[in-house]
Amino acid sequence: MPRHRNDGKLKVDVASDWDDNERLHKRLSKALIRIRDMNGLLSKDMAERLKVTEAYMSQVLNCKRDVRLSMLN
């Protein structure tokens, strides 16, 4: 039987994936805030342009909600 990469010798740390997701959310939030500020927009204006609600935009900017791929597009 072929040996797999994780044949018991390597340990996979699942918790680090959670940390990566949290860091990604924070980086995305900071980038969106930077874009908003550079363009002199209010969060309300940004939400309108992205065709999302103000509440959704606020949750994204505060790392409390995942971002829809359609919004990023």
mmCIF file as gemmi writes it, N, C-alpha and C atoms, coordinates in Angstrom:
data_model
loop_
_atom_site.group_PDB
_atom_site.id
_atom_site.type_symbol
_atom_site.label_atom_id
_atom_site.label_alt_id
_atom_site.label_comp_id
_atom_site.label_asym_id
_atom_site.label_entity_id
_atom_site.label_seq_id
_atom_site.pdbx_PDB_ins_code
_atom_site.Cartn_x
_atom_site.Cartn_y
_atom_site.Cartn_z
_atom_site.occupancy
_atom_site.B_iso_or_equiv
_atom_site.pdbx_formal_charge
_atom_site.auth_seq_id
_atom_site.auth_asym_id
_atom_site.pdbx_PDB_model_num
ATOM 1 N N . MET Axp A 1 ? 0.843 -1.17 0 1 0 ? 1 A 1
ATOM 2 C CA . MET Axp A 1 ? 0 0 0 1 0 ? 1 A 1
ATOM 3 C C . MET Axp A 1 ? 0.897 1.245 0 1 0 ? 1 A 1
ATOM 4 N N . PRO Axp A 2 ? 0.563 2.268 -0.828 1 0 ? 2 A 1
ATOM 5 C CA . PRO Axp A 2 ? 1.391 3.472 -0.879 1 0 ? 2 A 1
ATOM 6 C C . PRO Axp A 2 ? 1.343 4.229 0.439 1 0 ? 2 A 1
ATOM 7 N N . ARG Axp A 3 ? 2.461 4.835 0.738 1 0 ? 3 A 1
ATOM 8 C CA . ARG Axp A 3 ? 2.531 5.63 1.962 1 0 ? 3 A 1
ATOM 9 C C . ARG Axp A 3 ? 2.005 7.027 1.685 1 0 ? 3 A 1
ATOM 10 N N . HIS Axp A 4 ? 1.287 7.539 2.628 1 0 ? 4 A 1
ATOM 11 C CA . HIS Axp A 4 ? 0.754 8.888 2.52 1 0 ? 4 A 1
ATOM 12 C C . HIS Axp A 4 ? 1.672 9.852 3.247 1 0 ? 4 A 1
ATOM 13 N N . ARG Axp A 5 ? 1.577 11.112 2.879 1 0 ? 5 A 1
ATOM 14 C CA . ARG Axp A 5 ? 2.409 12.113 3.529 1 0 ? 5 A 1
ATOM 15 C C . ARG Axp A 5 ? 2.219 12.109 5.032 1 0 ? 5 A 1
ATOM 16 N N . ASN Axp A 6 ? 0.986 12.021 5.464 1 0 ? 6 A 1
ATOM 17 C CA . ASN Axp A 6 ? 0.705 12.027 6.894 1 0 ? 6 A 1
ATOM 18 C C . ASN Axp A 6 ? 0.478 10.595 7.354 1 0 ? 6 A 1
ATOM 19 N N . ASP Axp A 7 ? 1.547 9.823 7.39 1 0 ? 7 A 1
ATOM 20 C CA . ASP Axp A 7 ? 1.44 8.409 7.762 1 0 ? 7 A 1
ATOM 21 C C . ASP Axp A 7 ? 1.683 8.201 9.255 1 0 ? 7 A 1
ATOM 22 N N . GLY Axp A 8 ? 1.414 9.205 10.041 1 0 ? 8 A 1
ATOM 23 C CA . GLY Axp A 8 ? 1.612 9.082 11.477 1 0 ? 8 A 1
ATOM 24 C C . GLY Axp A 8 ? 2.869 9.786 11.941 1 0 ? 8 A 1
ATOM 25 N N . LYS Axp A 9 ? 3.778 10.075 11.034 1 0 ? 9 A 1
ATOM 26 C CA . LYS Axp A 9 ? 5.009 10.752 11.407 1 0 ? 9 A 1
ATOM 27 C C . LYS Axp A 9 ? 4.807 12.264 11.515 1 0 ? 9 A 1
ATOM 28 N N . LEU Axp A 10 ? 3.953 12.791 10.662 1 0 ? 10 A 1
ATOM 29 C CA . LEU Axp A 10 ? 3.68 14.227 10.683 1 0 ? 10 A 1
ATOM 30 C C . LEU Axp A 10 ? 2.388 14.482 11.445 1 0 ? 10 A 1
ATOM 31 N N . LYS Axp A 11 ? 2.399 15.478 12.283 1 0 ? 11 A 1
ATOM 32 C CA . LYS Axp A 11 ? 1.185 15.839 12.99 1 0 ? 11 A 1
ATOM 33 C C . LYS Axp A 11 ? 0.555 17.028 12.295 1 0 ? 11 A 1
ATOM 34 N N . VAL Axp A 12 ? -0.735 16.992 12.121 1 0 ? 12 A 1
ATOM 35 C CA . VAL Axp A 12 ? -1.461 18.095 11.505 1 0 ? 12 A 1
ATOM 36 C C . VAL Axp A 12 ? -2.126 18.882 12.611 1 0 ? 12 A 1
ATOM 37 N N . ASP Axp A 13 ? -1.843 20.173 12.639 1 0 ? 13 A 1
ATOM 38 C CA . ASP Axp A 13 ? -2.423 21.043 13.657 1 0 ? 13 A 1
ATOM 39 C C . ASP Axp A 13 ? -3.613 21.774 13.055 1 0 ? 13 A 1
ATOM 40 N N . VAL Axp A 14 ? -4.805 21.299 13.382 1 0 ? 14 A 1
ATOM 41 C CA . VAL Axp A 14 ? -6.022 21.886 12.833 1 0 ? 14 A 1
ATOM 42 C C . VAL Axp A 14 ? -6.246 23.282 13.399 1 0 ? 14 A 1
ATOM 43 N N . ALA Axp A 15 ? -5.847 23.518 14.626 1 0 ? 15 A 1
ATOM 44 C CA . ALA Axp A 15 ? -6.07 24.81 15.258 1 0 ? 15 A 1
ATOM 45 C C . ALA Axp A 15 ? -5.404 25.944 14.485 1 0 ? 15 A 1
ATOM 46 N N . SER Axp A 16 ? -4.272 25.684 13.867 1 0 ? 16 A 1
ATOM 47 C CA . SER Axp A 16 ? -3.6 26.745 13.116 1 0 ? 16 A 1
ATOM 48 C C . SER Axp A 16 ? -4.445 27.22 11.942 1 0 ? 16 A 1
ATOM 49 N N . ASP Axp A 17 ? -5.283 26.346 11.381 1 0 ? 17 A 1
ATOM 50 C CA . ASP Axp A 17 ? -6.181 26.768 10.308 1 0 ? 17 A 1
ATOM 51 C C . ASP Axp A 17 ? -7.158 27.829 10.797 1 0 ? 17 A 1
ATOM 52 N N . TRP Axp A 18 ? -7.631 27.667 12.02 1 0 ? 18 A 1
ATOM 53 C CA . TRP Axp A 18 ? -8.566 28.646 12.573 1 0 ? 18 A 1
ATOM 54 C C . TRP Axp A 18 ? -7.874 29.986 12.721 1 0 ? 18 A 1
ATOM 55 N N . ASP Axp A 19 ? -6.637 29.979 13.178 1 0 ? 19 A 1
ATOM 56 C CA . ASP Axp A 19 ? -5.883 31.222 13.316 1 0 ? 19 A 1
ATOM 57 C C . ASP Axp A 19 ? -5.698 31.881 11.959 1 0 ? 19 A 1
ATOM 58 N N . ASP Axp A 20 ? -5.434 31.077 10.932 1 0 ? 20 A 1
ATOM 59 C CA . ASP Axp A 20 ? -5.258 31.618 9.585 1 0 ? 20 A 1
ATOM 60 C C . ASP Axp A 20 ? -6.532 32.292 9.099 1 0 ? 20 A 1
ATOM 61 N N . ASN Axp A 21 ? -7.686 31.673 9.372 1 0 ? 21 A 1
ATOM 62 C CA . ASN Axp A 21 ? -8.96 32.266 8.961 1 0 ? 21 A 1
ATOM 63 C C . ASN Axp A 21 ? -9.196 33.594 9.663 1 0 ? 21 A 1
ATOM 64 N N . GLU Axp A 22 ? -8.87 33.645 10.945 1 0 ? 22 A 1
ATOM 65 C CA . GLU Axp A 22 ? -9.048 34.89 11.69 1 0 ? 22 A 1
ATOM 66 C C . GLU Axp A 22 ? -8.133 35.977 11.148 1 0 ? 22 A 1
ATOM 67 N N . ARG Axp A 23 ? -6.903 35.61 10.853 1 0 ? 23 A 1
ATOM 68 C CA . ARG Axp A 23 ? -5.968 36.594 10.288 1 0 ? 23 A 1
ATOM 69 C C . ARG Axp A 23 ? -6.441 37.075 8.93 1 0 ? 23 A 1
ATOM 70 N N . LEU Axp A 24 ? -6.973 36.17 8.124 1 0 ? 24 A 1
ATOM 71 C CA . LEU Axp A 24 ? -7.482 36.542 6.807 1 0 ? 24 A 1
ATOM 72 C C . LEU Axp A 24 ? -8.625 37.541 6.944 1 0 ? 24 A 1
ATOM 73 N N . HIS Axp A 25 ? -9.535 37.29 7.878 1 0 ? 25 A 1
ATOM 74 C CA . HIS Axp A 25 ? -10.661 38.209 8.1 1 0 ? 25 A 1
ATOM 75 C C . HIS Axp A 25 ? -10.15 39.585 8.506 1 0 ? 25 A 1
ATOM 76 N N . LYS Axp A 26 ? -9.166 39.624 9.398 1 0 ? 26 A 1
ATOM 77 C CA . LYS Axp A 26 ? -8.624 40.905 9.852 1 0 ? 26 A 1
ATOM 78 C C . LYS Axp A 26 ? -7.926 41.645 8.714 1 0 ? 26 A 1
ATOM 79 N N . ARG Axp A 27 ? -7.156 40.922 7.918 1 0 ? 27 A 1
ATOM 80 C CA . ARG Axp A 27 ? -6.463 41.552 6.79 1 0 ? 27 A 1
ATOM 81 C C . ARG Axp A 27 ? -7.462 42.092 5.782 1 0 ? 27 A 1
ATOM 82 N N . LEU Axp A 28 ? -8.502 41.322 5.499 1 0 ? 28 A 1
ATOM 83 C CA . LEU Axp A 28 ? -9.521 41.754 4.543 1 0 ? 28 A 1
ATOM 84 C C . LEU Axp A 28 ? -10.261 42.98 5.072 1 0 ? 28 A 1
ATOM 85 N N . SER Axp A 29 ? -10.591 42.952 6.354 1 0 ? 29 A 1
ATOM 86 C CA . SER Axp A 29 ? -11.275 44.082 6.962 1 0 ? 29 A 1
ATOM 87 C C . SER Axp A 29 ? -10.422 45.344 6.865 1 0 ? 29 A 1
ATOM 88 N N . LYS Axp A 30 ? -9.147 45.237 7.207 1 0 ? 30 A 1
ATOM 89 C CA . LYS Axp A 30 ? -8.254 46.394 7.134 1 0 ? 30 A 1
ATOM 90 C C . LYS Axp A 30 ? -8.13 46.911 5.71 1 0 ? 30 A 1
ATOM 91 N N . ALA Axp A 31 ? -8.068 45.998 4.745 1 0 ? 31 A 1
ATOM 92 C CA . ALA Axp A 31 ? -7.958 46.407 3.34 1 0 ? 31 A 1
ATOM 93 C C . ALA Axp A 31 ? -9.216 47.136 2.889 1 0 ? 31 A 1
ATOM 94 N N . LEU Axp A 32 ? -10.382 46.631 3.272 1 0 ? 32 A 1
ATOM 95 C CA . LEU Axp A 32 ? -11.635 47.283 2.883 1 0 ? 32 A 1
ATOM 96 C C . LEU Axp A 32 ? -11.756 48.659 3.538 1 0 ? 32 A 1
ATOM 97 N N . ILE Axp A 33 ? -11.34 48.764 4.784 1 0 ? 33 A 1
ATOM 98 C CA . ILE Axp A 33 ? -11.374 50.056 5.471 1 0 ? 33 A 1
ATOM 99 C C . ILE Axp A 33 ? -10.427 51.042 4.788 1 0 ? 33 A 1
ATOM 100 N N . ARG Axp A 34 ? -9.255 50.556 4.401 1 0 ? 34 A 1
ATOM 101 C CA . ARG Axp A 34 ? -8.289 51.41 3.703 1 0 ? 34 A 1
ATOM 102 C C . ARG Axp A 34 ? -8.866 51.901 2.371 1 0 ? 34 A 1
ATOM 103 N N . ILE Axp A 35 ? -9.483 50.991 1.619 1 0 ? 35 A 1
ATOM 104 C CA . ILE Axp A 35 ? -10.099 51.367 0.335 1 0 ? 35 A 1
ATOM 105 C C . ILE Axp A 35 ? -11.213 52.383 0.565 1 0 ? 35 A 1
ATOM 106 N N . ARG Axp A 36 ? -12.035 52.126 1.576 1 0 ? 36 A 1
ATOM 107 C CA . ARG Axp A 36 ? -13.122 53.056 1.899 1 0 ? 36 A 1
ATOM 108 C C . ARG Axp A 36 ? -12.583 54.448 2.214 1 0 ? 36 A 1
ATOM 109 N N . ASP Axp A 37 ? -11.57 54.487 3.067 1 0 ? 37 A 1
ATOM 110 C CA . ASP Axp A 37 ? -11.012 55.773 3.493 1 0 ? 37 A 1
ATOM 111 C C . ASP Axp A 37 ? -10.282 56.488 2.369 1 0 ? 37 A 1
ATOM 112 N N . MET Axp A 38 ? -9.557 55.748 1.548 1 0 ? 38 A 1
ATOM 113 C CA . MET Axp A 38 ? -8.822 56.365 0.437 1 0 ? 38 A 1
ATOM 114 C C . MET Axp A 38 ? -9.771 57.016 -0.57 1 0 ? 38 A 1
ATOM 115 N N . ASN Axp A 39 ? -10.967 56.47 -0.675 1 0 ? 39 A 1
ATOM 116 C CA . ASN Axp A 39 ? -11.941 56.999 -1.62 1 0 ? 39 A 1
ATOM 117 C C . ASN Axp A 39 ? -12.914 57.976 -0.968 1 0 ? 39 A 1
ATOM 118 N N . GLY Axp A 40 ? -12.674 58.285 0.304 1 0 ? 40 A 1
ATOM 119 C CA . GLY Axp A 40 ? -13.522 59.249 1 1 0 ? 40 A 1
ATOM 120 C C . GLY Axp A 40 ? -14.959 58.8 1.14 1 0 ? 40 A 1
ATOM 121 N N . LEU Axp A 41 ? -15.163 57.516 1.293 1 0 ? 41 A 1
ATOM 122 C CA . LEU Axp A 41 ? -16.517 56.983 1.401 1 0 ? 41 A 1
ATOM 123 C C . LEU Axp A 41 ? -16.91 56.753 2.853 1 0 ? 41 A 1
ATOM 124 N N . LEU Axp A 42 ? -18.191 56.8 3.095 1 0 ? 42 A 1
ATOM 125 C CA . LEU Axp A 42 ? -18.735 56.326 4.365 1 0 ? 42 A 1
ATOM 126 C C . LEU Axp A 42 ? -19.042 54.838 4.184 1 0 ? 42 A 1
ATOM 127 N N . SER Axp A 43 ? -19.173 54.13 5.278 1 0 ? 43 A 1
ATOM 128 C CA . SER Axp A 43 ? -19.522 52.705 5.184 1 0 ? 43 A 1
ATOM 129 C C . SER Axp A 43 ? -20.851 52.532 4.453 1 0 ? 43 A 1
ATOM 130 N N . LYS Axp A 44 ? -21.766 53.49 4.666 1 0 ? 44 A 1
ATOM 131 C CA . LYS Axp A 44 ? -23.066 53.456 3.988 1 0 ? 44 A 1
ATOM 132 C C . LYS Axp A 44 ? -22.879 53.529 2.479 1 0 ? 44 A 1
ATOM 133 N N . ASP Axp A 45 ? -22.002 54.43 2.022 1 0 ? 45 A 1
ATOM 134 C CA . ASP Axp A 45 ? -21.734 54.581 0.586 1 0 ? 45 A 1
ATOM 135 C C . ASP Axp A 45 ? -21.109 53.314 0.009 1 0 ? 45 A 1
ATOM 136 N N . MET Axp A 46 ? -20.167 52.757 0.761 1 0 ? 46 A 1
ATOM 137 C CA . MET Axp A 46 ? -19.492 51.542 0.309 1 0 ? 46 A 1
ATOM 138 C C . MET Axp A 46 ? -20.496 50.4 0.179 1 0 ? 46 A 1
ATOM 139 N N . ALA Axp A 47 ? -21.38 50.299 1.154 1 0 ? 47 A 1
ATOM 140 C CA . ALA Axp A 47 ? -22.407 49.248 1.12 1 0 ? 47 A 1
ATOM 141 C C . ALA Axp A 47 ? -23.303 49.408 -0.107 1 0 ? 47 A 1
ATOM 142 N N . GLU Axp A 48 ? -23.695 50.63 -0.399 1 0 ? 48 A 1
ATOM 143 C CA . GLU Axp A 48 ? -24.539 50.879 -1.568 1 0 ? 48 A 1
ATOM 144 C C . GLU Axp A 48 ? -23.835 50.472 -2.854 1 0 ? 48 A 1
ATOM 145 N N . ARG Axp A 49 ? -22.565 50.844 -2.973 1 0 ? 49 A 1
ATOM 146 C CA . ARG Axp A 49 ? -21.807 50.502 -4.185 1 0 ? 49 A 1
ATOM 147 C C . ARG Axp A 49 ? -21.636 48.996 -4.346 1 0 ? 49 A 1
ATOM 148 N N . LEU Axp A 50 ? -21.513 48.299 -3.218 1 0 ? 50 A 1
ATOM 149 C CA . LEU Axp A 50 ? -21.324 46.842 -3.261 1 0 ? 50 A 1
ATOM 150 C C . LEU Axp A 50 ? -22.649 46.085 -3.281 1 0 ? 50 A 1
ATOM 151 N N . LYS Axp A 51 ? -23.746 46.837 -3.196 1 0 ? 51 A 1
ATOM 152 C CA . LYS Axp A 51 ? -25.094 46.252 -3.222 1 0 ? 51 A 1
ATOM 153 C C . LYS Axp A 51 ? -25.313 45.277 -2.069 1 0 ? 51 A 1
ATOM 154 N N . VAL Axp A 52 ? -24.891 45.72 -0.884 1 0 ? 52 A 1
ATOM 155 C CA . VAL Axp A 52 ? -25.131 44.967 0.349 1 0 ? 52 A 1
ATOM 156 C C . VAL Axp A 52 ? -25.742 45.942 1.357 1 0 ? 52 A 1
ATOM 157 N N . THR Axp A 53 ? -26.27 45.403 2.438 1 0 ? 53 A 1
ATOM 158 C CA . THR Axp A 53 ? -26.86 46.267 3.452 1 0 ? 53 A 1
ATOM 159 C C . THR Axp A 53 ? -25.767 46.904 4.304 1 0 ? 53 A 1
ATOM 160 N N . GLU Axp A 54 ? -26.134 47.992 4.962 1 0 ? 54 A 1
ATOM 161 C CA . GLU Axp A 54 ? -25.19 48.646 5.871 1 0 ? 54 A 1
ATOM 162 C C . GLU Axp A 54 ? -24.804 47.707 7.007 1 0 ? 54 A 1
ATOM 163 N N . ALA Axp A 55 ? -25.768 46.939 7.487 1 0 ? 55 A 1
ATOM 164 C CA . ALA Axp A 55 ? -25.505 46.002 8.582 1 0 ? 55 A 1
ATOM 165 C C . ALA Axp A 55 ? -24.483 44.948 8.163 1 0 ? 55 A 1
ATOM 166 N N . TYR Axp A 56 ? -24.646 44.415 6.961 1 0 ? 56 A 1
ATOM 167 C CA . TYR Axp A 56 ? -23.7 43.418 6.451 1 0 ? 56 A 1
ATOM 168 C C . TYR Axp A 56 ? -22.309 44.031 6.325 1 0 ? 56 A 1
ATOM 169 N N . MET Axp A 57 ? -22.231 45.245 5.784 1 0 ? 57 A 1
ATOM 170 C CA . MET Axp A 57 ? -20.942 45.909 5.612 1 0 ? 57 A 1
ATOM 171 C C . MET Axp A 57 ? -20.275 46.127 6.958 1 0 ? 57 A 1
ATOM 172 N N . SER Axp A 58 ? -21.034 46.547 7.941 1 0 ? 58 A 1
ATOM 173 C CA . SER Axp A 58 ? -20.506 46.765 9.279 1 0 ? 58 A 1
ATOM 174 C C . SER Axp A 58 ? -19.96 45.466 9.871 1 0 ? 58 A 1
ATOM 175 N N . GLN Axp A 59 ? -20.693 44.388 9.703 1 0 ? 59 A 1
ATOM 176 C CA . GLN Axp A 59 ? -20.249 43.098 10.233 1 0 ? 59 A 1
ATOM 177 C C . GLN Axp A 59 ? -18.966 42.633 9.558 1 0 ? 59 A 1
ATOM 178 N N . VAL Axp A 60 ? -18.852 42.854 8.271 1 0 ? 60 A 1
ATOM 179 C CA . VAL Axp A 60 ? -17.634 42.475 7.545 1 0 ? 60 A 1
ATOM 180 C C . VAL Axp A 60 ? -16.453 43.31 8.033 1 0 ? 60 A 1
ATOM 181 N N . LEU Axp A 61 ? -16.654 44.616 8.151 1 0 ? 61 A 1
ATOM 182 C CA . LEU Axp A 61 ? -15.58 45.504 8.571 1 0 ? 61 A 1
ATOM 183 C C . LEU Axp A 61 ? -15.143 45.242 10.008 1 0 ? 61 A 1
ATOM 184 N N . ASN Axp A 62 ? -16.03 44.67 10.802 1 0 ? 62 A 1
ATOM 185 C CA . ASN Axp A 62 ? -15.71 44.351 12.194 1 0 ? 62 A 1
ATOM 186 C C . ASN Axp A 62 ? -15.369 42.874 12.397 1 0 ? 62 A 1
ATOM 187 N N . CYS Axp A 63 ? -15.099 42.175 11.305 1 0 ? 63 A 1
ATOM 188 C CA . CYS Axp A 63 ? -14.681 40.752 11.343 1 0 ? 63 A 1
ATOM 189 C C . CYS Axp A 63 ? -15.706 39.858 12.022 1 0 ? 63 A 1
ATOM 190 N N . LYS Axp A 64 ? -16.977 40.186 11.872 1 0 ? 64 A 1
ATOM 191 C CA . LYS Axp A 64 ? -18.018 39.379 12.495 1 0 ? 64 A 1
ATOM 192 C C . LYS Axp A 64 ? -18.82 38.583 11.478 1 0 ? 64 A 1
ATOM 193 N N . ARG Axp A 65 ? -18.454 38.707 10.214 1 0 ? 65 A 1
ATOM 194 C CA . ARG Axp A 65 ? -19.207 38.011 9.161 1 0 ? 65 A 1
ATOM 195 C C . ARG Axp A 65 ? -18.279 37.669 8.022 1 0 ? 65 A 1
ATOM 196 N N . ASP Axp A 66 ? -18.511 36.531 7.406 1 0 ? 66 A 1
ATOM 197 C CA . ASP Axp A 66 ? -17.739 36.148 6.231 1 0 ? 66 A 1
ATOM 198 C C . ASP Axp A 66 ? -18.135 37.029 5.052 1 0 ? 66 A 1
ATOM 199 N N . VAL Axp A 67 ? -17.232 37.135 4.115 1 0 ? 67 A 1
ATOM 200 C CA . VAL Axp A 67 ? -17.466 37.961 2.938 1 0 ? 67 A 1
ATOM 201 C C . VAL Axp A 67 ? -17.959 37.078 1.797 1 0 ? 67 A 1
ATOM 202 N N . ARG Axp A 68 ? -18.973 37.559 1.116 1 0 ? 68 A 1
ATOM 203 C CA . ARG Axp A 68 ? -19.463 36.834 -0.062 1 0 ? 68 A 1
ATOM 204 C C . ARG Axp A 68 ? -18.486 37.051 -1.218 1 0 ? 68 A 1
ATOM 205 N N . LEU Axp A 69 ? -18.239 36.007 -1.967 1 0 ? 69 A 1
ATOM 206 C CA . LEU Axp A 69 ? -17.35 36.131 -3.118 1 0 ? 69 A 1
ATOM 207 C C . LEU Axp A 69 ? -17.896 37.131 -4.124 1 0 ? 69 A 1
ATOM 208 N N . SER Axp A 70 ? -19.201 37.207 -4.245 1 0 ? 70 A 1
ATOM 209 C CA . SER Axp A 70 ? -19.796 38.163 -5.188 1 0 ? 70 A 1
ATOM 210 C C . SER Axp A 70 ? -19.464 39.59 -4.782 1 0 ? 70 A 1
ATOM 211 N N . MET Axp A 71 ? -19.323 39.851 -3.485 1 0 ? 71 A 1
ATOM 212 C CA . MET Axp A 71 ? -18.97 41.189 -3.037 1 0 ? 71 A 1
ATOM 213 C C . MET Axp A 71 ? -17.54 41.511 -3.423 1 0 ? 71 A 1
ATOM 214 N N . LEU Axp A 72 ? -16.659 40.54 -3.277 1 0 ? 72 A 1
ATOM 215 C CA . LEU Axp A 72 ? -15.26 40.773 -3.618 1 0 ? 72 A 1
ATOM 216 C C . LEU Axp A 72 ? -15.073 40.978 -5.111 1 0 ? 72 A 1
ATOM 217 N N . ASN Axp A 73 ? -15.884 40.292 -5.883 1 0 ? 73 A 1
ATOM 218 C CA . ASN Axp A 73 ? -15.792 40.415 -7.334 1 0 ? 73 A 1
ATOM 219 C C . ASN Axp A 73 ? -16.109 41.822 -7.736 1 0 ? 73 A 1
